[in-house]
Amino acid sequence: MNTRGWNLPAVAILASYSATIAAANWASTVLPAVAIADLQIPAGAFFAGLAFTLRAGVQEFLGTRPALVAIAAGAALSGLIASPRMALASAVAFAISELAAFVLYAAMRHRNRVAAIGLSNTLGLLVDSLLFVPLAFGSLTYLGGQIVGKVATTVLAIGVLAIVRARRRADPA
């Protein structure tokens, strides 16, 4: 679906994207890591994984320019929400990873949107994690958990999108 306009769904996705960025930074700053099996998952990872899917939605509904502005705004917002170290780590990782995911999604979206979201999210979460974890925490201790948390959120989001897409195809009215 490519509406490319400022309608209610587009504004809702943009607002959700902004809220998710703020939530990821807030959670990474004030909430403890979540222990699952032998992994320590920074709480913000669950929100950060969703941000990649929502950015693809902004890109799809509003177009290239608004998506790039949203990425820049998200990087700036990262600097306002978190502690100075977390803010710098988040802004750097967010800007670079979102731009990488943006480029891959743009190149693939006309072939298969769900696959484009999945692959661009995967690239984004890997780049983000590899940059964010050592900058924010000073070590790679949380790297595995960061990736697992983002993958879990991405899989859930893509699963929901795939179901919605299948339902729309089954009932085009």
N, C-alpha and C positions, 0 to 999 in steps of 0.2 A: 504494500500500500504506500503510495507516494502522494501525499496531499500537498506538501510544500506550502503550507500556509499557517497562519497564526490562529488556528482553531482550538477548541477546548482540549482535545487529546494532545495536541502538540504542546500547548502551554502546560498541561499536566505532566507530560514527560520531562519538559525542561525544568519544572519545579521539583519533580522527583529526583532528577539528576543532581540539581543543586543541593537538595536536602541530603542525598546520599553521600555526597562529597563532605558536607559538614558533619554528618553522622560518623563517617569513617575516621575523620580526624579527631573528633570528640572522643569516640570510643577508644582509639589508639592512645589517646592522652590520659584518660581518666579511668578506664576499665581494665581490670587485670586480664591477662591472657587466659584463654579457655583451654583446659587440659582435656585432650581426647586421645586415648591410648598413650603413646609415648610422645605425642606432639603437644607443643605449646602454640596455640593459635591466637595471635593478637586479635582482640575483639573487633578492631576496625577492618580486618580482612574480610569479614562477612559483608560489610557494607561496600568495601572497595570492589569486590567481585561484581556486585550489582551495578556499579557505576559504569563499567564497560558496556553492559547491555543497554543501559539507559542512554549512553552517549550515542550508540548506534541508532536508537530511536530518535534522538534529537537530530541526528544527521539525516535520517530518513524523512522525518516529518517537516523539518524546517530548512534543510539544505546545508551546503558546505560552509558558507560564511557564518551562519548562526552557530553551527557546531564548533567551529574554530574559536569563535568568541566565547562560547560556553566552556571550552577547554581552558582558555586563558583565564576566564573568571574563576573556574574551579581551582586552578593553580594559585591564583591570588587569594581565594577563600581559604585554601589550605594554610596559607601564611597567617591568617587572622584567627583561626580556630585553635590551633595546637600550640604546644610549648615551642620555643625557638628552634631547638634541635629537630623536633618532630615536624615542625612547619617547613623547615628547609628541606628535610628528607622527603616529605610529602609533596611539596611543590615541584622539586626536581623530578622525582619519580613519576608523579602524576602527569606533568607536562610531556615528558619524553614518551612514557608508555601510552598515553592517550593519543598522541600524534602518530605513533607507530600503528596502533590499532585503527585509528581513523583512516590512514592510508591503505591498509590492507582491506578494511571493510569497503572503502570506496572502489577498490579494484575488483572486488568479488561480488558486490551486492546485486548486480544484474543477473548473475548466474543462479545463485541460490542464497536467498537472504538469511535463512536459518544457519546454513553452513558458514556464510560470511560472518555472522555474529559469533558463532562458535570459534572459528579460527582466529578472528580478530581479538576476541576476548582472551583466547589462550596466549596469543602473542603479547597482548597488553598486560595480562596478569604476571607472565614470566618476567617481562622487562621491568614492570613496576616492582615486583618482589626482589629481583636481583639488585635493583638500585635502592629501594626503600629500606630494606632490612639492615644492611650494614651502615647506611647513613643514620638511621633512626636509633638503632640499638647498639651500634659499635661492634657487632659480630654477626655471624650467620646463624646464631642459635635458633631464631624464629623462622628461618627460611622455609623449612618443610611445612610448618604449620601455616605460615602465610599463604603458601601456594595451595595447600589443601583447603583452607577456608575460602579462598577465592574461587577455586575450582568447584567446590560444593555449591556456592551461590550461583555461579555461572551455569552449572548443569541444571539447577532448579529453574532459573530464569529461562533458559533455552527450552527446557521441557514445557514450561507454561506457554511460551511462544509457539512451539510446535503444535500443541493441543489447540490453541486458538486458531492457528492457521488452518489446521485440518478441519475444524468446525466451520470456518468461513468457507472453505472449499466445498464442504458437504452441503451447506445451506447458503448459497450465494445471495439470497434475498435479503 
